[in-house]
Amino acid sequence: MSLSPLSRRAVVGAALSGAVVAATAGPAGAASRPGPAPSSALSAGGGPARRNPSAHTPVPVPPLNVPALRAALADLEHPELTAAQLRVSGSAGRWCGTEGVADRATGRAVHERDTFRIGSITKVFVATVVLQLAAERRLSPEQPVQRLLPGLLPSGFPPITVAQLLNHTSGLPDEQDPPYDPSSPEDIARHRYDRWTPEQLVAQVAHGPMKFAPGTKQEYRGINYVLLALLIERLTGCRYGEAIAHRILRPLDLRHTAVPGNDPRIHWPHVHGYLRMTDGSLLDITKFDQSAAWGEGEMISRTGDLDRFLTALFSGELLPPHELERMFTLPPDEVRMVDGTPARYAAGLQTFTVNGITLWGKTGERYGYSSAMFATRDQQRRVVFSFNPTRRDATQAQVSRRIAEALTKA
């Protein structure tokens, strides 16, 4: 089996860990092993949220600046994008906008109901189901995953708790180097139908040694959520995607959100993703087997569904208070990212502060797609956006900076 270029950059996104958290990332494919998660491109307005954000007095958000939002969305050249869409909601105002084409072959303009690949936003759905199982006392977040998934990780590894997987403090080893050229768009295209099993993904980190003692540092790693998805399957007796559908998608009537499994297509009206090739041409990269991302990044959705999910999650419709609070609680102050910056990942959610406004949510990206969903804890402001870059590199952070500034600057 040849290794897919998605398999390892999906773990951390050596280029990006998503659309928002991207400022210091290197070029896509610059390294096949996951390194420190990129520093927030939006942190200039303040540091990470405190350990107990629920104790904060809500900070009023500025009025919606529609001209600034429209301008942030309209720039499809810095970097090169084929499309972009933005949905702002919450008690402080609403606005939707789109730019560009959903399909270059037909010239169809992108529509706010178009679906797209959401990448690592998948992790929020997985974390929600895991915390639901904790609320049902079917697991304890403090249990070692080795007890719940016996024989999957090497016996010499130290105990790694479910909570440490959820907040990326597991310390699992780097993945093995894949035998392909991840800097080559042609190689990416050749390997886009490679198929992986989750056990094969886990085997990529089973060679050791551990990066650090579990719970002592934080490093954003997709493999943590592959293990959590396997845990969901073990405890529920069904595929993790079906557990998400049963517990979240159907109850919330998210009709255009799905876990595609082995299907490389997007079946609803959707935005196409494109990849700039070495000869300068654009290749439609929409059809892409997502098994290399599995429980950490394979889902499909649209902005309206993600806004509904974010609303339900933050409103306590999906989790009782104790479990929900885990999603807003960062590790202790002494636990830092491996690059020495403050921890910014809780159980399923990440946080950043810009212009004094702290938001919680998640970013995601696949080839041809970048997306994000964030909200203030009190839901004065929610935002879901997606855009379609032709290259997977650090320039994508420019889009997120523009949108963040337009959303938070008075």
C-alpha positions in Angstrom: 0.0 0.0 0.0 1.3 3.4 -0.9 1.0 6.2 1.6 -1.4 9.0 0.9 0.0 12.6 1.0 -3.0 13.4 3.2 -2.2 10.9 5.8 0.4 12.8 7.7 -0.2 16.4 6.9 -3.8 15.7 8.0 -2.3 14.8 11.5 -1.0 18.3 12.2 -1.1 20.0 8.8 2.6 20.7 8.5 1.5 23.6 6.4 -1.5 24.5 8.6 -3.6 23.1 11.5 -6.5 25.0 9.9 -7.6 28.2 8.4 -7.2 30.4 11.5 -4.2 28.9 13.3 -1.6 29.2 10.6 0.8 32.0 11.0 4.1 30.2 11.5 3.4 27.1 9.4 5.9 26.1 6.8 5.1 25.2 3.2 2.8 22.2 2.6 4.9 19.1 2.4 8.0 20.7 4.0 8.0 18.0 6.5 6.1 14.7 6.7 6.4 14.5 10.4 4.2 16.6 12.6 5.9 19.4 14.4 4.7 22.1 16.7 1.2 23.2 15.9 1.4 26.7 14.3 1.1 29.8 16.4 -2.2 31.6 16.0 -2.3 34.0 13.2 -4.8 36.0 15.2 -3.2 36.2 18.6 -1.9 39.8 18.3 -5.0 41.1 20.1 -4.3 39.1 23.2 -3.2 35.7 24.6 -5.0 32.5 24.9 -8.1 32.2 27.0 -7.7 31.6 30.8 -8.1 28.2 32.3 -11.7 28.9 33.4 -13.3 31.0 30.6 -16.8 30.5 32.0 -15.9 32.8 34.9 -15.3 35.7 32.5 -17.5 38.6 32.3 -18.8 38.7 28.6 -17.0 41.3 26.5 -19.3 43.1 24.1 -18.4 42.5 20.5 -18.4 45.5 18.1 -21.3 46.0 15.7 -21.1 44.1 12.4 -19.0 45.9 9.9 -20.5 44.6 6.7 -18.3 46.5 4.3 -15.2 45.2 6.0 -16.6 41.6 5.9 -17.5 42.0 2.2 -14.0 43.3 1.5 -12.3 40.5 3.4 -14.3 37.9 1.5 -13.9 39.5 -1.9 -10.1 39.2 -2.2 -9.6 36.0 -4.1 -6.0 36.8 -5.0 -4.1 37.0 -1.7 -3.7 34.0 -1.7 -5.2 32.6 -4.8 -8.7 31.2 -4.1 -11.4 29.8 -6.3 -14.3 30.5 -3.9 -15.1 31.7 -0.4 -18.1 31.8 1.8 -18.8 33.4 5.2 -21.7 33.1 7.6 -21.8 35.4 10.7 -24.6 35.0 13.3 -25.2 35.4 17.0 -27.0 37.9 19.2 -24.9 40.8 17.9 -25.9 40.5 14.2 -26.0 38.3 11.1 -24.6 38.4 7.7 -23.8 35.9 4.8 -21.7 36.4 1.8 -20.1 34.4 -1.0 -17.5 35.0 -3.7 -16.1 33.0 -6.6 -17.2 29.9 -8.5 -18.2 26.6 -7.1 -17.3 24.8 -10.4 -14.8 26.3 -12.8 -16.0 23.9 -15.6 -19.5 25.4 -15.6 -18.8 28.8 -14.1 -21.5 28.3 -11.4 -21.2 30.8 -8.6 -20.8 29.5 -5.1 -23.9 29.5 -3.0 -24.3 29.7 0.8 -26.0 26.2 0.7 -23.0 24.6 -1.0 -21.2 21.8 0.9 -17.5 21.4 1.4 -14.9 19.3 3.1 -14.5 20.5 6.7 -11.3 18.7 7.6 -10.4 18.8 11.3 -13.7 20.3 12.3 -14.6 16.6 12.4 -12.7 16.5 15.7 -15.4 18.5 17.4 -18.1 16.0 16.4 -15.8 13.1 17.7 -15.1 14.9 20.9 -18.8 15.6 21.5 -19.7 11.9 21.2 -16.8 10.9 23.5 -18.0 13.3 26.1 -21.5 12.1 25.7 -20.3 8.6 26.4 -18.5 10.0 29.5 -21.7 11.6 30.7 -23.4 8.2 30.3 -20.6 6.7 32.4 -19.6 4.4 29.6 -16.0 5.7 30.0 -14.1 8.0 32.3 -11.9 10.6 30.7 -9.2 9.6 33.2 -9.1 6.0 32.0 -6.0 5.0 30.0 -6.9 4.3 26.4 -4.8 1.1 26.6 -7.5 -0.4 28.9 -10.3 0.6 26.6 -8.5 -0.4 23.3 -6.2 -3.3 24.5 -3.4 -4.4 22.2 -3.6 -1.4 19.8 -0.7 0.6 21.2 2.7 -1.0 22.2 2.8 -2.4 25.7 5.9 -0.2 26.5 4.0 3.0 26.1 3.0 4.8 29.3 -0.7 5.1 30.1 -2.4 7.7 27.9 -5.8 8.9 29.2 -8.8 9.7 27.1 -8.6 13.3 28.4 -5.0 13.5 27.1 -6.2 12.4 23.6 -9.0 14.9 23.7 -6.7 17.9 24.5 -3.6 16.8 22.5 -1.3 16.1 25.5 -0.8 12.4 24.7 2.9 12.7 23.6 2.5 9.9 21.0 5.5 9.4 18.7 5.9 11.0 15.3 4.5 9.1 12.3 6.9 7.2 10.1 8.1 9.0 7.0 5.9 8.2 4.0 7.6 7.0 0.7 6.3 9.8 -1.5 7.1 13.4 -2.4 4.5 15.6 -0.5 5.9 18.7 -2.1 4.7 17.5 -5.5 1.1 18.3 -6.5 1.4 15.5 -9.1 2.2 13.0 -6.4 -0.7 14.3 -4.3 -3.0 13.7 -7.2 -1.6 10.2 -7.9 -2.2 9.1 -4.4 -5.6 10.7 -3.8 -7.5 7.4 -4.0 -5.2 5.5 -1.6 -7.2 3.8 1.1 -6.3 3.4 4.7 -7.7 1.6 7.7 -7.6 3.3 11.2 -5.4 0.4 12.4 -2.9 1.2 9.7 -2.9 4.9 10.8 -2.3 3.9 14.4 0.6 1.6 13.3 2.4 4.6 12.0 3.0 5.9 15.5 3.5 2.5 17.1 7.3 2.4 16.6 8.2 4.9 19.5 9.7 6.6 21.3 7.2 8.9 22.9 7.6 12.6 22.2 7.0 13.6 25.8 5.5 12.2 29.0 1.6 12.2 28.6 0.1 15.3 30.1 3.3 17.4 30.3 3.1 19.2 27.0 0.6 19.9 24.2 1.1 19.0 20.5 -1.8 19.1 18.0 -2.0 15.6 16.6 -4.7 14.0 14.4 -3.8 10.5 15.5 -5.3 11.3 18.9 -8.7 11.5 17.3 -8.2 8.4 15.2 -7.9 6.6 18.5 -10.9 8.4 19.9 -13.0 7.4 16.9 -11.9 3.8 17.4 -12.9 4.1 21.0 -16.4 5.3 20.0 -16.7 2.2 17.8 -15.6 -0.1 20.6 -18.1 1.3 23.1 -21.1 1.7 20.8 -20.7 -1.3 18.6 -21.2 0.8 15.4 -19.1 2.8 13.1 -18.1 6.1 14.6 -19.8 7.9 11.7 -23.1 6.2 12.5 -22.6 7.2 16.1 -22.2 10.8 15.1 -25.2 10.6 12.8 -27.4 9.0 15.5 -26.3 11.3 18.3 -25.8 14.7 16.5 -26.7 14.9 12.9 -30.2 13.4 12.9 -31.3 15.1 16.2 -30.2 18.5 15.0 -31.5 17.9 11.5 -28.1 18.5 9.9 -29.1 17.1 6.5 -26.1 18.2 4.6 -23.4 16.9 7.0 -21.9 13.5 6.6 -19.1 11.1 7.3 -18.3 9.9 3.8 -16.3 6.7 4.7 -14.8 5.2 1.6 -16.8 7.4 -0.8 -14.4 9.9 -2.4 -17.3 12.0 -3.8 -19.5 14.8 -2.5 -23.1 14.1 -3.5 -24.9 17.4 -2.6 -24.4 20.6 -4.5 -20.9 21.6 -3.4 -17.9 23.7 -4.0 -15.1 22.1 -6.0 -11.6 22.1 -4.7 -8.6 22.7 -7.0 -4.9 22.2 -6.8 -2.3 24.2 -8.8 0.0 21.8 -10.6 3.7 22.3 -11.4 2.8 23.3 -15.0 0.5 26.0 -13.7 -2.8 24.3 -14.6 -5.5 23.7 -12.0 -6.6 20.2 -11.2 -10.1 19.5 -9.8 -9.2 17.6 -6.6 -12.7 17.4 -5.2 -12.9 13.6 -5.5 -10.5 12.4 -2.9 -10.5 9.3 -0.6 -10.6 10.7 2.9 -9.7 7.4 4.8 -6.3 8.8 5.6 -8.1 11.5 7.7 -10.7 9.1 9.1 -11.8 10.2 12.6 -9.7 13.3 12.6 -10.8 15.1 9.4 -13.0 13.4 6.9 -16.4 15.0 7.2 -18.4 17.1 4.8 -20.8 19.9 5.8 -22.0 23.4 4.9 -22.0 26.7 6.8 -25.6 26.6 7.9 -25.3 23.1 9.4 -22.1 24.0 11.2 -23.7 27.1 12.6 -26.6 25.0 13.9 -24.1 22.5 15.4 -22.1 25.2 17.1 -25.2 26.8 18.5 -26.5 23.5 19.9 -23.1 22.7 21.4 -22.5 26.0 23.1 -26.1 26.1 24.3 -25.8 22.8 26.2 -28.2 20.9 23.9 -25.6 18.1 23.3 -23.7 17.9 26.6 -24.4 18.3 30.3 -22.6 21.2 32.0 -19.7 19.2 33.4 -18.7 17.6 30.1 -19.3 20.8 28.1 -17.0 22.7 30.5 -14.2 20.3 29.4 -14.4 21.8 25.9 -13.6 25.2 27.3 -10.9 24.2 29.8 -7.3 24.4 28.7 -4.5 22.4 30.4 -2.8 23.8 33.5 -0.6 26.8 33.0 2.6 24.8 33.2 1.5 22.7 30.2 2.8 24.5 27.1 2.8 23.7 23.4 6.0 21.9 22.3 7.2 25.2 20.9 6.9 26.9 24.3 3.8 28.9 23.6 0.7 28.7 25.8 -1.6 25.7 25.4 -4.6 26.6 23.2 -6.5 23.3 22.8 -9.2 22.0 25.1 -11.3 18.9 24.6 -12.2 19.2 20.9 -12.0 23.0 20.7 -9.2 25.5 20.2 -9.2 29.1 21.3 -7.7 32.4 20.1 -8.1 36.0 21.1 -8.0 38.9 18.7 -8.8 42.6 19.4 -9.7 41.6 22.9 -12.4 39.1 21.7 -11.9 35.5 22.7 -13.4 32.8 20.4 -13.7 29.1 20.7 -14.1 26.6 17.9 -12.1 24.6 15.3 -10.3 25.0 12.0 -10.0 22.4 9.3 -8.4 21.8 5.9 -8.0 19.3 3.1 -6.5 19.7 -0.3 -8.5 22.4 -2.0 -10.5 23.3 1.1 -10.0 25.4 4.3 -12.7 26.1 6.9 -13.3 27.3 10.4 -16.2 27.7 12.9 -15.8 29.8 16.0 -17.9 31.7 18.5 -17.7 33.7 21.7 -18.7 31.6 24.7 -21.9 33.7 25.1 -22.7 33.4 21.4 -22.8 37.2 20.8 -20.8 36.3 17.7 -20.6 33.1 15.7 -18.7 32.7 12.5 -18.4 29.8 10.0 -16.3 30.3 6.9 -14.9 28.2 4.1 -12.5 29.1 1.3 -10.8 27.2 -1.5 -7.1 27.8 -1.9 -5.2 26.4 -4.8 -2.1 25.7 -2.7 -1.8 24.2 0.7 0.6 26.5 2.5 1.0 29.3 5.1 -0.5 32.0 2.8 -4.0 30.7 3.8 -3.6 32.5 7.0 -4.0 35.8 5.2 -7.7 35.0 4.6 -8.3 34.2 8.2 -6.6 37.4 9.4 -8.8 39.5 7.1 -12.0 37.8 8.4 -10.9 37.9 12.0 -10.1 41.6 11.8 -13.4 42.4 10.2 -15.3 40.4 12.8 -13.6 41.9 15.9 -12.3 45.4 15.2 -14.4 48.3 16.3 
